[in-house]
Amino acid sequence: MNKKIGAYSSAANFIAVICFALSMLFGFDYGSYFSSMFIAFSFVPMMCGYAYFAEKGAKLAGYVSVAFSAIYTAIILVVYFAQLTTVRLSELTQQAAINEKVKWIFCPVCRDERL
């Protein structure tokens, strides 16, 4: 059963990464945010599977990777949940619009991306 959970979560992670790449390729921001959440969801059980089946000398590294994957997942889920529910639904404020114009003036790299 442990091998199946690891394999299924690895497959889910792979599919989520492909969806993320496609949504970035086609400029679909909502899809990239949503698929990033699925990457985070599938990352923890995948890392747990690697940690469980690691050799005895690598068990500590596996446990550390599980801890970091849990931290990563918590942060990513908070960020993209806020992005999907709050940031995308709100209008650009006057101050944010001014900041956007200032960014194009002072950032030559950003100016090149705009063209």
DSSP file (Angstrom, degrees, kcal/mol; ACC not computed):
  #  RESIDUE AA STRUCTURE BP1 BP2  ACC     N-H-->O    O-->H-N    N-H-->O    O-->H-N    TCO  KAPPA ALPHA  PHI   PSI    X-CA   Y-CA   Z-CA
    1    1 A M     >        0   0    0      0, 0.0     4,-2.3     0, 0.0     5,-0.2   0.000 360.0 360.0 360.0 -40.0    0.0    0.0    0.0
    2    2 A N  H  >  +     0   0    0      1,-0.2     4,-2.1     2,-0.2     5,-0.2   0.872 360.0  51.4 -63.1 -36.5    2.8    2.4    0.8
    3    3 A K  H  > S+     0   0    0      2,-0.2     4,-2.5     1,-0.2    -1,-0.2   0.887 108.9  51.0 -66.9 -37.9    4.4    1.9   -2.6
    4    4 A K  H  > S+     0   0    0      2,-0.2     4,-3.1     1,-0.2     5,-0.3   0.906 108.7  50.6 -66.1 -41.7    1.0    2.6   -4.3
    5    5 A I  H  X S+     0   0    0     -4,-2.3     4,-2.4     1,-0.2     5,-0.2   0.933 113.1  46.4 -62.3 -44.5    0.6    5.9   -2.4
    6    6 A G  H  X S+     0   0    0     -4,-2.1     4,-2.0     2,-0.2    -2,-0.2   0.909 115.0  46.6 -62.8 -42.6    4.0    7.0   -3.4
    7    7 A A  H  X S+     0   0    0     -4,-2.5     4,-2.3     2,-0.2    -2,-0.2   0.913 113.4  47.8 -68.1 -42.3    3.5    6.0   -7.0
    8    8 A Y  H  X S+     0   0    0     -4,-3.1     4,-2.5     1,-0.2    -2,-0.2   0.898 112.9  48.2 -66.3 -39.8    0.1    7.7   -7.2
    9    9 A S  H  X S+     0   0    0     -4,-2.4     4,-2.3    -5,-0.3    -1,-0.2   0.866 110.8  51.4 -70.4 -33.6    1.3   10.9   -5.6
   10   10 A S  H  X S+     0   0    0     -4,-2.0     4,-2.3    -5,-0.2    -2,-0.2   0.906 111.6  47.4 -65.4 -40.8    4.3   10.9   -8.0
   11   11 A A  H  X S+     0   0    0     -4,-2.3     4,-2.4     2,-0.2    -2,-0.2   0.905 112.2  49.4 -65.9 -41.2    2.0   10.5  -10.9
   12   12 A A  H  X S+     0   0    0     -4,-2.5     4,-2.4     2,-0.2    -2,-0.2   0.892 111.1  50.4 -64.1 -39.0   -0.3   13.2   -9.6
   13   13 A N  H  X S+     0   0    0     -4,-2.3     4,-2.3    29,-0.2    -2,-0.2   0.912 110.1  49.9 -64.3 -42.8    2.7   15.5   -9.2
   14   14 A F  H  X S+     0   0    0     -4,-2.3     4,-2.2     2,-0.2    -2,-0.2   0.915 112.0  47.3 -61.9 -44.7    3.8   14.8  -12.7
   15   15 A I  H  X S+     0   0    0     -4,-2.4     4,-2.5     1,-0.2    -1,-0.2   0.903 111.7  50.9 -64.9 -40.9    0.4   15.5  -14.2
   16   16 A A  H  X S+     0   0    0     -4,-2.4     4,-2.4     2,-0.2    -1,-0.2   0.878 109.6  50.4 -65.0 -37.5    0.2   18.8  -12.1
   17   17 A V  H  X S+     0   0    0     -4,-2.3     4,-2.6     2,-0.2    -2,-0.2   0.902 110.5  49.4 -66.9 -40.5    3.6   19.9  -13.4
   18   18 A I  H  X S+     0   0    0     -4,-2.2     4,-2.5     2,-0.2    -2,-0.2   0.921 111.8  48.7 -63.4 -43.4    2.5   19.2  -17.0
   19   19 A C  H  X S+     0   0    0     -4,-2.5     4,-2.5     2,-0.2    -2,-0.2   0.895 111.2  50.8 -62.8 -39.7   -0.7   21.2  -16.4
   20   20 A F  H  X S+     0   0    0     -4,-2.4     4,-2.2     2,-0.2    -2,-0.2   0.932 110.8  48.2 -62.4 -45.8    1.4   24.0  -14.9
   21   21 A A  H  X S+     0   0    0     -4,-2.6     4,-2.2     1,-0.2    -2,-0.2   0.912 113.3  47.4 -62.8 -42.3    3.7   24.0  -17.8
   22   22 A L  H  X S+     0   0    0     -4,-2.5     4,-2.1     2,-0.2    -1,-0.2   0.903 111.3  50.1 -66.5 -40.5    0.9   24.1  -20.3
   23   23 A S  H  <>S+     0   0    0     -4,-2.5     5,-2.8     1,-0.2     4,-0.4   0.864 112.7  47.2 -68.4 -33.5   -1.0   26.9  -18.5
   24   24 A M  H ><5S+     0   0    0     -4,-2.2     3,-0.5     3,-0.2    -1,-0.2   0.874 110.3  53.6 -70.4 -36.7    2.2   29.0  -18.4
   25   25 A L  H 3<5S+     0   0    0     -4,-2.2    -2,-0.2     1,-0.2    -1,-0.2   0.874 116.1  37.9 -64.4 -37.8    2.8   28.3  -22.1
   26   26 A F  T 3<5S-     0   0    0     -4,-2.1    -1,-0.2    -5,-0.1    -2,-0.2   0.381 113.1-115.4 -97.1   3.5   -0.7   29.5  -23.0
   27   27 A G  T < 5 +     0   0    0     -3,-0.5     2,-1.1    -4,-0.4    -3,-0.2   0.789  61.2 150.7  71.7  29.2   -0.7   32.4  -20.4
   28   28 A F     >< +     0   0    0     -5,-2.8     4,-1.7    -6,-0.2     3,-0.2  -0.755  19.2 179.8 -95.6  90.3   -3.6   30.9  -18.4
   29   29 A D  H  > S+     0   0    0     -2,-1.1     4,-2.4     1,-0.2     5,-0.2   0.896  77.1  55.7 -61.2 -44.2   -2.7   32.3  -14.9
   30   30 A Y  H  > S+     0   0    0      1,-0.2     4,-2.3     2,-0.2    -1,-0.2   0.900 108.4  49.3 -57.2 -42.1   -5.7   30.8  -13.1
   31   31 A G  H  > S+     0   0    0     -3,-0.2     4,-2.7     1,-0.2    -1,-0.2   0.867 109.2  51.5 -65.5 -37.2   -4.6   27.3  -14.3
   32   32 A S  H  X S+     0   0    0     -4,-1.7     4,-1.6     2,-0.2    -2,-0.2   0.888 111.6  46.9 -69.6 -36.6   -1.0   27.8  -13.2
   33   33 A Y  H  X S+     0   0    0     -4,-2.4     4,-1.4     2,-0.2    -2,-0.2   0.934 114.9  46.7 -66.1 -45.1   -2.2   28.9   -9.7
   34   34 A F  H  X S+     0   0    0     -4,-2.3     4,-1.4    -5,-0.2     3,-0.2   0.909 113.0  47.7 -65.2 -43.4   -4.6   25.9   -9.5
   35   35 A S  H  X S+     0   0    0     -4,-2.7     4,-2.1     1,-0.2    -1,-0.2   0.823 105.7  59.8 -69.6 -29.3   -2.0   23.4  -10.7
   36   36 A S  H  X S+     0   0    0     -4,-1.6     4,-2.0     1,-0.2    -1,-0.2   0.860 102.4  53.4 -64.7 -33.6    0.6   24.8   -8.3
   37   37 A M  H  X S+     0   0    0     -4,-1.4     4,-2.4    -3,-0.2    -1,-0.2   0.890 108.5  48.8 -67.1 -37.5   -1.7   23.9   -5.5
   38   38 A F  H  X S+     0   0    0     -4,-1.4     4,-2.2     2,-0.2    -2,-0.2   0.834 107.1  55.7 -71.3 -31.2   -2.0   20.3   -6.8
   39   39 A I  H  X S+     0   0    0     -4,-2.1     4,-1.3     2,-0.2    -1,-0.2   0.933 110.5  45.8 -61.2 -44.3    1.8   20.2   -7.0
   40   40 A A  H  X S+     0   0    0     -4,-2.0     4,-1.1     1,-0.2    -2,-0.2   0.915 111.5  51.5 -65.3 -43.1    1.9   21.1   -3.4
   41   41 A F  H  < S+     0   0    0     -4,-2.4    -1,-0.2     1,-0.2    -2,-0.2   0.894 116.2  40.0 -61.2 -39.7   -0.8   18.6   -2.4
   42   42 A S  H  X S+     0   0    0     -4,-2.2     4,-1.4     1,-0.2    -1,-0.2   0.649 102.9  71.8 -85.5 -14.5    1.0   15.7   -4.2
   43   43 A F  H  X S+     0   0    0     -4,-1.3     4,-2.4    -3,-0.2     5,-0.2   0.900  92.7  53.4 -70.0 -40.8    4.5   16.7   -3.1
   44   44 A V  H  X S+     0   0    0     -4,-1.1     4,-2.4     1,-0.2     5,-0.2   0.950 111.4  42.6 -65.1 -50.5    4.2   15.7    0.6
   45   45 A P  H  > S+     0   0    0      0, 0.0     4,-2.1     0, 0.0    -1,-0.2   0.857 113.5  54.8 -65.4 -29.6    3.0   12.1    0.1
   46   46 A M  H  X S+     0   0    0     -4,-1.4     4,-2.0     2,-0.2    -2,-0.2   0.937 110.6  44.4 -64.9 -44.6    5.6   11.7   -2.7
   47   47 A M  H  X S+     0   0    0     -4,-2.4     4,-2.5     1,-0.2    -1,-0.2   0.856 110.7  54.9 -68.0 -34.5    8.3   12.8   -0.3
   48   48 A C  H  X S+     0   0    0     -4,-2.4     4,-2.5     2,-0.2    -1,-0.2   0.893 107.0  51.5 -63.7 -38.7    6.9   10.6    2.4
   49   49 A G  H  X S+     0   0    0     -4,-2.1     4,-2.0     2,-0.2    -2,-0.2   0.914 110.5  47.8 -63.1 -43.1    7.1    7.7    0.0
   50   50 A Y  H  < S+     0   0    0     -4,-2.0     4,-0.4     1,-0.2    -2,-0.2   0.907 113.3  48.3 -63.7 -40.5   10.8    8.5   -0.7
   51   51 A A  H >< S+     0   0    0     -4,-2.5     3,-0.7    11,-0.2    -2,-0.2   0.888 110.4  51.3 -67.6 -38.5   11.6    8.8    3.0
   52   52 A Y  H 3< S+     0   0    0     -4,-2.5    -1,-0.2     1,-0.2    -2,-0.2   0.894 116.0  39.8 -66.2 -40.1    9.8    5.5    3.8
   53   53 A F  T 3< S+     0   0    0     -4,-2.0    -1,-0.2    -5,-0.2    -2,-0.2   0.319  89.7 119.3 -95.3   9.3   11.7    3.5    1.2
   54   54 A A  S <  S-     0   0    0     -3,-0.7     5,-0.1    -4,-0.4    -3,-0.1  -0.365  72.7 -98.9 -70.8 153.9   15.1    5.2    1.7
   55   55 A E    >   -     0   0    0      1,-0.1     3,-1.6     3,-0.1     4,-0.4  -0.257  39.6-100.6 -67.5 162.5   18.0    3.1    2.8
   56   56 A K  G >  S+     0   0    0      1,-0.3     3,-0.9     2,-0.2     4,-0.3   0.845 122.1  53.0 -57.6 -37.3   18.9    3.1    6.5
   57   57 A G  G 3  S+     0   0    0      1,-0.2    -1,-0.3     2,-0.1     4,-0.2   0.669 112.0  45.9 -72.6 -16.7   21.8    5.6    6.0
   58   58 A A  G <> S+     0   0    0     -3,-1.6     4,-2.0     1,-0.1    -1,-0.2   0.290  80.1 101.2-109.5   8.8   19.5    8.0    4.2
   59   59 A K  H <> S+     0   0    0     -3,-0.9     4,-2.4    -4,-0.4     5,-0.2   0.904  81.0  52.3 -61.8 -42.5   16.6    8.0    6.5
   60   60 A L  H  > S+     0   0    0     -4,-0.3     4,-2.4     1,-0.2    -1,-0.2   0.921 109.2  49.5 -61.8 -43.8   17.5   11.2    8.2
   61   61 A A  H  > S+     0   0    0      1,-0.2     4,-2.2     2,-0.2    -1,-0.2   0.879 110.3  52.4 -62.1 -36.8   17.7   13.0    4.9
   62   62 A G  H  X S+     0   0    0     -4,-2.0     4,-1.8     2,-0.2   -11,-0.2   0.898 109.4  48.0 -64.8 -41.0   14.3   11.6    4.0
   63   63 A Y  H  X S+     0   0    0     -4,-2.4     4,-2.1     2,-0.2    -2,-0.2   0.882 111.1  50.8 -67.8 -38.0   12.8   12.9    7.2
   64   64 A V  H  X S+     0   0    0     -4,-2.4     4,-2.5     1,-0.2     5,-0.2   0.904 108.8  51.9 -64.7 -40.5   14.3   16.3    6.6
   65   65 A S  H  X S+     0   0    0     -4,-2.2     4,-2.1     1,-0.2    -2,-0.2   0.863 108.0  51.9 -65.6 -34.2   12.9   16.3    3.1
   66   66 A V  H  X S+     0   0    0     -4,-1.8     4,-2.0     2,-0.2    -1,-0.2   0.914 109.8  49.5 -65.5 -42.7    9.4   15.5    4.5
   67   67 A A  H  X S+     0   0    0     -4,-2.1     4,-2.0     1,-0.2    -2,-0.2   0.930 113.3  45.5 -63.1 -45.3    9.7   18.4    7.0
   68   68 A F  H  X S+     0   0    0     -4,-2.5     4,-2.7     1,-0.2    -1,-0.2   0.857 110.7  53.5 -67.8 -33.9   10.7   20.9    4.2
   69   69 A S  H  X S+     0   0    0     -4,-2.1     4,-2.4    -5,-0.2    -1,-0.2   0.866 107.9  51.0 -68.8 -33.5    8.0   19.6    1.9
   70   70 A A  H  X S+     0   0    0     -4,-2.0     4,-2.2     2,-0.2    -2,-0.2   0.906 111.7  46.9 -67.7 -40.9    5.4   20.2    4.6
   71   71 A I  H  X S+     0   0    0     -4,-2.0     4,-2.3     2,-0.2     5,-0.2   0.934 112.8  50.0 -63.6 -45.7    6.7   23.7    5.1
   72   72 A Y  H  X S+     0   0    0     -4,-2.7     4,-2.8     1,-0.2     5,-0.2   0.921 111.1  49.2 -57.1 -46.2    6.7   24.3    1.3
   73   73 A T  H  X S+     0   0    0     -4,-2.4     4,-2.6     1,-0.2     5,-0.2   0.909 109.8  50.7 -63.8 -43.1    3.1   23.0    1.0
   74   74 A A  H  X S+     0   0    0     -4,-2.2     4,-1.7     2,-0.2    -1,-0.2   0.927 114.7  43.1 -61.5 -44.8    1.8   25.2    3.8
   75   75 A I  H  X S+     0   0    0     -4,-2.3     4,-2.4     2,-0.2    -2,-0.2   0.937 115.1  48.4 -67.6 -46.2    3.3   28.3    2.3
   76   76 A I  H  X S+     0   0    0     -4,-2.8     4,-2.8    -5,-0.2     5,-0.3   0.898 110.6  51.1 -63.2 -41.4    2.3   27.6   -1.3
   77   77 A L  H  X S+     0   0    0     -4,-2.6     4,-1.9    -5,-0.2     5,-0.2   0.895 111.5  47.5 -65.7 -38.7   -1.3   26.7   -0.3
   78   78 A V  H  X S+     0   0    0     -4,-1.7     4,-2.1    -5,-0.2    -2,-0.2   0.939 114.9  46.2 -65.4 -45.9   -1.7   30.0    1.6
   79   79 A V  H  X S+     0   0    0     -4,-2.4     4,-2.2     1,-0.2    -2,-0.2   0.949 117.7  40.2 -63.7 -50.6   -0.2   32.1   -1.2
   80   80 A Y  H  X S+     0   0    0     -4,-2.8     4,-2.4     2,-0.2    -1,-0.2   0.794 112.2  55.8 -76.1 -26.4   -2.1   30.5   -4.1
   81   81 A F  H  X S+     0   0    0     -4,-1.9     4,-2.2    -5,-0.3     5,-0.3   0.927 111.3  45.2 -65.6 -43.2   -5.3   30.3   -2.1
   82   82 A A  H  X>S+     0   0    0     -4,-2.1     4,-2.5    -5,-0.2     5,-2.0   0.903 113.0  51.5 -64.1 -39.7   -5.1   34.1   -1.5
   83   83 A Q  I  <>S+     0   0    0     -4,-2.2     5,-1.5     1,-0.2    -2,-0.2   0.908 114.4  42.3 -63.6 -42.2   -4.2   34.6   -5.1
   84   84 A L  I  <5S+     0   0    0     -4,-2.4    -1,-0.2     3,-0.1    -2,-0.2   0.830 126.1  30.5 -75.2 -32.2   -7.2   32.6   -6.4
   85   85 A T  I  <5S+     0   0    0     -4,-2.2    -3,-0.2    -5,-0.2    -2,-0.2   0.819 132.5  14.5-100.5 -33.4   -9.7   34.0   -3.9
   86   86 A T  I  X5S+     0   0    0     -4,-2.5     4,-1.1    -5,-0.3     3,-0.3   0.846 119.7  47.4-111.1 -53.4   -8.7   37.6   -3.1
   87   87 A V  I >4<S+     0   0    0     -5,-2.0     3,-0.5     1,-0.2    -4,-0.2   0.904 113.5  46.9 -65.7 -43.4   -6.1   39.1   -5.3
   88   88 A R  T 34<S+     0   0    0     -5,-1.5    -1,-0.2    -6,-0.3    -4,-0.1   0.745 112.0  52.2 -71.8 -21.8   -7.8   38.1   -8.6
   89   89 A L  T 34 S+     0   0    0     -3,-0.3     2,-0.2    -6,-0.1    -1,-0.2   0.658  95.7  82.8 -88.3 -16.1  -11.2   39.3   -7.5
   90   90 A S  S << S-     0   0    0     -4,-1.1     2,-0.1    -3,-0.5     3,-0.0  -0.602  78.9-118.1 -93.8 151.6  -10.1   42.8   -6.4
   91   91 A E        -     0   0    0     -2,-0.2     2,-0.5     1,-0.1    -1,-0.1  -0.414  37.1 -95.1 -78.2 158.3   -9.7   45.8   -8.7
   92   92 A L        -     0   0    0     -2,-0.1    -1,-0.1     1,-0.1     2,-0.0  -0.651  45.4-134.9 -74.7 122.3   -6.3   47.5   -9.1
   93   93 A T     >  -     0   0    0     -2,-0.5     4,-2.3     1,-0.1     5,-0.2  -0.245  20.2-107.3 -75.4 167.6   -6.2   50.4   -6.7
   94   94 A Q  H  > S+     0   0    0      1,-0.2     4,-2.1     2,-0.2     5,-0.2   0.904 120.7  50.4 -61.7 -42.2   -5.0   53.9   -7.7
   95   95 A Q  H  > S+     0   0    0      1,-0.2     4,-2.4     2,-0.2    -1,-0.2   0.900 110.4  49.3 -64.6 -40.6   -1.8   53.4   -5.7
   96   96 A A  H  > S+     0   0    0      2,-0.2     4,-2.1     1,-0.2    -1,-0.2   0.881 109.4  52.5 -66.2 -37.0   -1.1   50.0   -7.3
   97   97 A A  H  X S+     0   0    0     -4,-2.3     4,-1.8     2,-0.2    -2,-0.2   0.895 110.0  48.3 -64.9 -39.6   -1.7   51.6  -10.8
   98   98 A I  H  X S+     0   0    0     -4,-2.1     4,-2.4     1,-0.2    -2,-0.2   0.920 110.8  51.0 -65.5 -43.2    0.8   54.3  -10.0
   99   99 A N  H  X S+     0   0    0     -4,-2.4     4,-2.1     1,-0.2    -2,-0.2   0.869 107.3  54.0 -61.5 -36.6    3.3   51.8   -8.7
  100  100 A E  H  X S+     0   0    0     -4,-2.1     4,-1.3     2,-0.2    -1,-0.2   0.901 109.8  46.9 -64.8 -40.8    2.9   49.8  -12.0
  101  101 A K  H  X S+     0   0    0     -4,-1.8     4,-1.2     1,-0.2    -2,-0.2   0.896 111.5  51.0 -67.2 -40.0    3.7   52.9  -14.0
  102  102 A V  H  X S+     0   0    0     -4,-2.4     4,-2.2     1,-0.2     3,-0.2   0.874 104.5  58.3 -65.4 -37.0    6.7   53.7  -11.9
  103  103 A K  H  X S+     0   0    0     -4,-2.1     4,-1.3     1,-0.2    -1,-0.2   0.896 104.8  50.1 -60.2 -40.1    8.0   50.2  -12.3
  104  104 A W  H  < S+     0   0    0     -4,-1.3    -1,-0.2     1,-0.2    -2,-0.2   0.807 111.1  50.3 -69.7 -28.1    8.1   50.6  -16.1
  105  105 A I  H  < S+     0   0    0     -4,-1.2    -2,-0.2    -3,-0.2    -1,-0.2   0.922 119.8  32.3 -74.4 -44.2   10.0   53.8  -15.8
  106  106 A F  H  < S+     0   0    0     -4,-2.2    -2,-0.2     1,-0.1    -1,-0.2   0.473 107.4  70.2 -96.8  -3.3   12.7   52.6  -13.5
  107  107 A C     X  -     0   0    0     -4,-1.3     4,-2.2    -5,-0.2     5,-0.2  -0.860  52.9-176.7-119.5  97.4   13.1   49.0  -14.6
  108  108 A P  H  > S+     0   0    0      0, 0.0     4,-1.9     0, 0.0    -1,-0.2   0.845  87.1  53.3 -63.2 -32.7   14.7   48.7  -18.1
  109  109 A V  H  > S+     0   0    0      2,-0.2     4,-1.7     1,-0.2     5,-0.1   0.921 109.9  47.6 -66.4 -42.5   14.3   44.9  -18.0
  110  110 A C  H  > S+     0   0    0      1,-0.2     4,-1.6     2,-0.2    -1,-0.2   0.875 108.7  55.1 -64.2 -37.2   10.6   45.2  -17.2
  111  111 A R  H  X S+     0   0    0     -4,-2.2     4,-1.1     1,-0.2    -1,-0.2   0.905 106.7  50.6 -62.3 -41.3   10.3   47.8  -20.0
  112  112 A D  H  < S+     0   0    0     -4,-1.9     3,-0.3     1,-0.2    -1,-0.2   0.868 107.9  53.0 -65.3 -36.0   11.7   45.3  -22.5
  113  113 A E  H  < S+     0   0    0     -4,-1.7    -1,-0.2     1,-0.2    -2,-0.2   0.822 102.9  59.3 -67.0 -30.3    9.2   42.6  -21.3
  114  114 A R  H  <        0   0    0     -4,-1.6    -1,-0.2     1,-0.3    -2,-0.2   0.838 360.0 360.0 -67.8 -32.8    6.4   45.0  -22.0
  115  115 A L     <        0   0    0     -4,-1.1    -1,-0.3    -3,-0.3    -2,-0.2   0.469 360.0 360.0 -71.8 360.0    7.3   45.4  -25.6
